[in-house]
Amino acid sequence: MSDGEGFVRVATLGELEDDTPKRVELEGVPVALVRTEGEVFAVNDICSHANVSLSEGEVEDCQIECWLHGSSFDLRTGKPSGLPATRPIPVYPVRIEGEGPDAAVLVSVTQES
């Protein structure tokens, strides 16, 4: 359910493992949620080079790697760090409400950050 600003609760902090992407769908948009380096990021789950799920890839150094061809995308900006991908992926704002493992993770796909 949206909070009026487009943010929707998608998980709790406790449901997100460090450096392990989790795929969710918001308003028909596939989103990869990633908890890494003490923050939570939300990016479009589809690689801009090939139509494959990024949430099936690896996370390292605040980047998510496409498992098919090896392109990596910065979780903060969505920009690819190398070929074959040349186009960035959308990055969505994340809000955390509460504290500890039960804190709510909210994402808005109606606005890109």
N, C-alpha and C positions, 0 to 999 in steps of 0.2 A: 504494500500500500504506500502510495506517495505521500510525502509530507507537505505538499503545496509548493515546494521549491524543486520538485522533480526527483528528490532523493528517495530511494526505496531500500528497505532493509533486505540485505542479501545473505548475511551470515553473522556469526559471532566471531570474535577474535580467536576463541578457543577452537573453532572449526577450521581455522587456517593454519596449516603447518608451514614453518619457515621454508622458503625457497621451493615450495611445492604448489604449482598453479592449480586453481580450482575454477572449473567452468560453471558459469551461471547464465541464465538468460533473463534479460530485462526488457520488457516491452518489445519482444521479438528480436532483440539485439544480443548476439553471443558475446559474453564478456569473460575475460580471464582475470581472476582475482589473484594477487600475489602478495604474500607477506614476506618482506625481506628487509634487512638492514633496519629493523625497528619501525618500519612503515608499511602501510597497505596501499597497493596500487591497483588500478582497474584500467585495462586496455581492451580494445576490440580483440576478440579471440581468433579472428581470421587473418592469416598472413597476407600482406599486400602483394606478395609475389605469386603465391599459389594458394588455392582455396583449401587450406588445411588449418586445423585447430592448433593454435599456439599453446593452449593449456596442456597439450601433450608433450611439450618441449621442456628443456632444462632452464633453470634460472641460476645466473651467476653474475656477480658484480652489477647488480641492479639492471640486468638485461634478461630478456626472455628469448630463447633460441627456437627457431622453427626446426622441428625434427626432420623435415623432408629435405631441405636444401641447405640448412645451416645458417641462414640469415638470422641475425640477432637484432632486437629492437630495444631501445632504451625505455624502461618502464616509466620514467619521468616525462619524457618528451614524445615517445612513439617513433622517434627517428631510427632508421636502420643504421647499423654500424658497418655494414659491408654487403657486398653482392651475394646473391643475385637480386635481393630486394633493393629498390631505389625509392619507393614511396613510403612515407610514415604511416603508422596505424593510429587510429583515434585513441586518445587518452581521456578518461573520464574522472571527474572529481569524486573523491572519497571523503566521507565524514565518519568519525568514530564517536559514538555516544555511550558514555559509561566508562567503567574501568574494569580491568582484569579480563579473564577469559569469557565472561558473559557480556562484555561490551558489544554493542550492535555496530555492524559495519554497514554503512549506507552508501549507495552509489547513485549518481544521476547520469543517465544516458541522453538526457535532453540537452545537456550542455557539455562541451568539451573543454578541458583545461589546457 
